[in-house]
Structures are given as C-alpha cells and as structure tokens.
C-alpha cells in the first residue's frame, strides 16, 4: 500500500507540473529521465564515513529520491529538479552509506529553488533544503566546503558519489557508490553533448568515455574535488548512463553568491 500511494502521488505531481509548463514531448522525455529513481556507473562501494557530506533525499514513504550535500547545520544543497515533491513529503537521511539504514533523519522546513530553473531548459538546476532542526555532526556526518571559483583544468580528477542505478532504469543500490571522473573543458563539453542549447555558463562537465559516470538516482548529488577539499558540482543531466557523452553538473562556484544569499535570507534570484 505504501508503494502504491507513493506512485500515485508522484504521478499526480508530475502530471500537474508538466501540464502547467506546456512541456513538449521531447522535453517531457528529458524530465522523466530525471524523475526516475536518478548508481554511479563504474563505481565502487564507499567506506562508512569516507564522504560524510553525502545525504539521501527521500520521500516520507522511505524511498530514495535524490542525492544532496550538507553545507551547513540547517542546509542541504541539491538540484532543483529533485524537489518536485511537496516539502511535507520529503526528508533527509544523513551519516550512512546505506540509505536504508539512516544514522539520522531530518524533516524539511523550507525549499529554496532557483526562480529561473528550466528557463531556459535544464539551466539553473540548483536548490537548497532548509531542515526543521540542525544536523548533528559526528564522524560520519560533516559539511562540505563550497568552491568559490572554477580553477579546474581539462582532465582534473573529481569524485562523483551517489545511490543511482548501475544500469539504465535499474534499481537503486543500498550502498553508496563513488567514481573518479575527469573534468572536461567547457568548449569540449559543448561539442560533445547532444543538446548544446541545454548547456550554459552555470554548468561544468565530466568525461564518461571511461565508462564511468552518473545515472538515474544520482541527481542532486555531489561532484567533489579532493585535491582542494571542495564541492564543485551538483548532478544535473546527461545521456543515461555513461555511454560516452559528457555528464553535466551545476557549477557550485557559478552559483556561490546565490547559495549564500538564500541561506542568509535574501531573495531567491
């Protein structure tokens, strides 16, 4: 019964949103890829406590929806397309590599979604979750530093993590996966993606030719620069899954001012 209710609710929300936006069939296909349960392809199990900033955003039926990153006691950073659910049906799970066995759970108090999300299509795909109470930090639960500028060079190694599928439309794994990806220069990315109009200045890319990359369920999760100990990207979109086309992320450095302004109570745009 719990599963049926969650499916009905998801379909109702999805239907109302797509009708209200006048989305084309091509766009609808793209969004449906995000709303699917969006594992890291070619990844490996993450040790407990190794990536303490990673969270699982779940619905209140206990199903994994998206990834996210702890950036302050009350705040989680994720992708805007992850927050189609009303806030009362969302929760955040912290301090675990097994999303089914949370160390702690937090209810959602508020959502801050970029006011120009999907204007144009697939741009400004960034959001903040404000929790109902502060996260309790411990060895397995810690915030991540935010990149303030993009100093990445083509080929730099970055770490992607998430509970996304290991194959197209596959099930979500229980254990958090991570993979080392290569940063791709923006010009190379623009030439490599199928829909270059979906790529903007607020995006950064990684190369998936190694057979590693994001898949359904990784959305909203972190792209981390271990060399500088900072979060550089948020999983946005790409061709499912790690089939040779670039993966595309929201640039944390590009949206740094938006993030800080909204955390401090300022306007959403």
C-alpha positions in Angstrom: 0.0 0.0 0.0 2.9 2.4 0.8 4.4 1.8 -2.6 1.1 2.4 -4.4 0.4 5.6 -2.5 3.9 7.0 -3.4 3.5 6.1 -7.1 0.0 7.8 -7.2 1.4 10.9 -5.5 4.4 11.1 -7.8 2.2 10.7 -10.9 -0.2 13.4 -9.7 2.6 15.8 -9.0 4.3 15.1 -12.3 1.1 15.5 -14.3 0.2 18.8 -12.8 3.7 20.2 -13.3 4.0 19.2 -16.9 0.6 20.5 -17.8 1.3 23.8 -16.2 4.6 24.3 -18.0 3.4 23.4 -21.5 6.3 20.9 -22.0 6.9 19.3 -25.3 7.2 15.6 -25.8 11.0 15.9 -26.2 11.3 17.9 -23.0 8.9 15.5 -21.2 11.1 12.6 -22.1 14.1 14.5 -20.7 12.4 15.4 -17.4 11.1 11.8 -17.0 14.7 10.7 -17.0 15.3 13.0 -14.0 12.3 11.9 -12.1 13.1 8.2 -12.5 14.8 6.6 -9.5 18.2 9.4 -10.9 24.1 4.5 -9.2 27.2 5.7 -10.2 28.2 3.7 -13.3 31.6 2.0 -13.0 31.8 3.0 -9.3 32.8 1.1 -6.1 31.4 0.9 -2.6 32.2 3.9 -0.3 33.5 3.1 3.2 31.4 4.3 6.1 32.3 7.9 6.9 34.5 8.5 3.9 32.1 11.0 2.3 30.4 12.5 5.4 28.7 15.3 3.5 26.6 13.0 1.3 22.9 12.7 2.1 20.0 10.8 0.7 16.9 12.9 0.0 13.9 10.6 0.4 10.2 10.8 0.3 8.3 10.1 3.5 7.5 6.6 2.2 11.2 5.8 2.7 12.2 5.7 -0.9 15.4 7.3 -2.2 14.7 10.3 -4.5 18.0 12.1 -5.0 21.4 12.9 -3.5 22.5 16.1 -1.8 25.3 17.6 0.2 25.5 19.1 3.7 26.8 22.6 3.5 25.6 24.0 7.0 23.8 22.7 10.0 20.4 23.6 8.6 21.1 23.4 4.9 21.5 20.8 2.1 22.4 21.6 -1.5 20.8 19.7 -4.3 19.3 20.0 -7.8 16.1 21.9 -8.4 14.5 19.0 -10.4 14.8 16.8 -7.3 12.3 18.9 -5.4 9.1 18.3 -7.4 7.7 16.6 -4.2 5.9 19.0 -1.7 8.2 19.6 1.2 5.9 17.8 3.7 6.6 14.5 1.7 10.4 14.9 1.9 13.1 14.0 4.4 16.9 14.0 4.6 18.9 11.0 5.7 22.5 11.6 7.0 25.5 9.7 8.4 25.3 6.5 6.4 26.5 4.8 3.2 23.4 2.6 3.3 20.4 4.8 2.5 18.0 2.2 4.0 19.8 2.4 7.4 20.0 6.1 8.4 22.1 7.4 11.2 19.7 10.3 11.5 16.6 11.7 9.7 15.6 15.3 9.3 12.2 16.8 8.2 12.2 19.6 5.7 11.2 23.1 6.8 11.6 25.0 3.5 12.7 24.7 -0.1 14.7 27.4 -2.0 14.5 26.7 -5.7 16.2 28.9 -8.2 13.5 31.1 -9.7 14.9 30.6 -13.2 15.0 26.8 -13.1 14.4 25.4 -16.5 14.4 28.9 -18.0 15.9 28.0 -20.5 15.5 24.3 -20.4 17.9 22.5 -18.0 19.5 25.7 -16.8 19.7 27.0 -13.1 19.1 23.5 -11.8 20.0 24.2 -8.2 18.1 24.3 -4.9 18.5 24.4 -1.2 16.7 22.5 1.5 16.3 24.1 4.9 15.8 21.5 7.6 13.5 21.7 10.6 16.3 21.3 13.0 20.1 21.5 12.8 22.1 18.5 11.7 24.1 16.8 14.5 27.7 16.5 13.3 29.8 13.4 14.1 32.5 11.3 12.5 30.1 10.2 9.7 28.3 13.5 9.2 30.1 16.7 8.3 29.6 19.7 6.0 31.5 20.2 2.7 33.4 23.3 1.6 32.0 25.2 -1.4 34.1 26.1 -4.4 34.2 29.9 -4.8 35.9 30.0 -8.2 36.3 27.5 -11.0 40.1 26.9 -11.3 39.7 23.4 -12.8 41.7 22.3 -15.8 40.8 19.8 -18.5 41.5 16.3 -17.2 41.5 17.2 -13.4 40.2 14.3 -11.3 36.9 14.7 -9.5 34.8 12.4 -7.3 31.2 11.6 -8.1 29.1 9.8 -5.5 25.5 8.6 -5.3 23.0 5.8 -5.0 22.0 5.9 -8.6 21.3 2.9 -10.9 24.2 0.7 -12.2 22.3 0.4 -15.5 19.6 2.3 -17.3 16.4 2.2 -15.4 18.0 -0.2 -12.9 17.2 -0.3 -9.2 18.9 1.9 -6.6 21.7 0.1 -4.8 21.8 0.1 -1.0 25.4 1.1 -0.6 26.8 4.5 -1.7 29.0 4.3 -4.9 31.8 6.6 -6.0 33.9 7.0 -9.1 36.8 9.2 -10.2 35.9 11.3 -13.2 37.8 13.7 -15.4 36.8 17.3 -15.7 36.0 18.3 -19.3 36.7 21.8 -20.7 33.6 23.7 -21.4 34.3 24.0 -25.1 34.9 20.2 -25.4 31.7 19.6 -23.5 29.6 21.9 -25.8 30.9 20.0 -28.8 30.3 16.6 -27.1 26.7 16.9 -25.7 23.8 16.1 -27.9 21.8 19.2 -27.0 24.3 22.1 -26.7 21.4 24.5 -26.1 20.9 22.8 -22.7 24.4 23.8 -21.7 25.1 27.1 -20.1 27.7 29.1 -18.2 26.3 27.7 -15.0 27.3 24.2 -15.9 30.5 22.1 -15.7 31.1 18.8 -17.3 32.9 15.4 -16.8 34.0 12.9 -19.4 32.3 9.5 -19.4 34.4 7.8 -22.1 36.0 5.6 -19.4 32.6 4.0 -18.8 32.1 5.8 -15.5 29.5 8.4 -14.8 26.2 9.3 -13.3 22.9 7.5 -13.8 19.2 7.7 -12.5 19.1 8.4 -8.8 22.4 10.3 -8.7 20.7 13.6 -9.4 21.4 16.4 -6.9 24.4 14.6 -5.6 27.9 15.9 -5.2 30.9 16.3 -7.5 33.9 16.7 -5.2 37.4 18.0 -5.8 39.5 16.1 -3.3 42.7 18.0 -4.3 41.1 21.2 -3.0 38.7 19.7 -0.5 35.6 21.4 -2.0 32.3 20.7 -3.7 32.4 21.8 -7.3 29.3 20.4 -8.9 25.7 19.1 -8.5 24.5 16.3 -10.7 22.1 17.8 -13.3 21.8 15.9 -16.5 23.4 13.7 -19.2 22.8 10.8 -21.6 21.9 7.8 -19.4 24.2 6.3 -18.5 28.0 6.7 -19.0 27.7 5.9 -22.7 30.4 8.3 -23.9 28.6 11.7 -23.7 29.5 14.2 -21.1 27.8 14.4 -17.7 26.6 17.9 -16.8 26.6 19.4 -13.4 25.5 22.8 -11.9 28.7 24.7 -11.1 28.9 25.5 -7.4 31.3 28.3 -8.0 29.0 29.9 -10.5 26.1 29.8 -8.1 28.1 30.5 -4.9 26.5 34.0 -4.4 23.0 32.6 -5.0 23.7 29.9 -2.4 25.0 32.3 0.3 22.3 34.9 -0.3 19.5 32.4 0.1 21.0 30.8 3.2 21.2 34.3 4.7 17.5 35.1 4.0 17.9 37.1 0.8 15.9 36.9 -2.5 15.8 33.7 -4.4 17.3 35.1 -7.6 
